């Protein structure tokens, strides 16, 4: 249905309350349409419905609306404000493509916003507006609601006004481009229960300085996860993460230190490409993992150092890509308390530590057995280790 398609003289229109669905292209190319009233009862707006209505300046979506189709407002270059109801659930691809003059995007609550599934960055008007109003007030800080377990794709893409985000520990999924281009966000604490992250989730978050990646459940860092985070200085990836996909940290030109756990067994293309300030990479491994030879493309590593676990120095000194480091050395990289050398702190380490106390501590285990660093291995080290495990 394209009942009013290309009606260039149409300036105003009210959708009757009896209409529950607007099919695709109904107002396509109505270039003089400047005002449209959408009434309660409307549940869906189809693809291309208001495409190229380049005099339309504002849209208030009625309560009850659930879906907006692909390219629905694409090319509405005069659109300045958009107000969503609590019921909106899905906005399809490129729905707001080319809406470069949007200044205001409003929702009734953060929960309502987190409930929306965006198909692409251009599905989200926030990508163009860069600021979000919640219940009429501009916000720069977001607390993810406790009921939200998934941060949807492109949810906060382009939200350059965002200065802080609180992600609770039960969030399991952060989808692709979720925080793409949030250039004023100085830090992010990833939850321990995080299971999966989508491509480009924090792409271009240029104010983030330090990142700690949990490995409790997260095993893969996806393509471009922190690409072009130009303010990033320090990265620590915890035990449990197994694979770093293409370009995870590419273009992080101020990145200086990286800690990789023993569990990482795959480094794909250009993981650290154009990280031109790298000074120290600590890799808790003494064997080569599967890696692409261009992982350090564009980096000058002649003044950088690589530290690997005991027994790995000779291997890395002759390995392509790795042998670019100006200094390569090895040391015991186990955490104090990791007596059984499984790279985790758990009950079995307590058992091993007690055995070391009851018997003579092997010289090779003294460092990890002296948990409280008092140069004596005794029962106080057991207490310290148990406290570390409980934390």
Buried (B, 14 or more C-beta within 10 A) or exposed (E): EBEBBEBEEBEEBEBEEEEEEBBBBBBBBBBBBBEBEBEEBBBBBBBBBBBBBBBBEBBEBBEBBBBBBBBBBBBBBBBBBBBBBBBBEBBBBBBBBBBEBBEBBBBBEBBBBBBBBBBBBBBBBBBBBBBBBBEEEEBEEBEBBEEBBBBBBBBBBBBBBBBEBEBBEBBBBBBBBBBBBBBBBBEBEBBEBBBBBBBBBBBBBBBBEBBEBBBBEBBBBBBBBBBBBBBBBBBBBBBBBBBBBBBBBBBBBBBBBBBBBBBBBBBBBBBBBBBBBBEBBBBBBBEBBEBBEBBBBBBEBEEBBBBBBEEBBEBBBEBEBBEBBEEBEBEBBBBBBBBBBBBBBEEEBBEBBBEBBEEEBEEEBEBBBBBBEEEEBEEEBBEBBBEBBEE
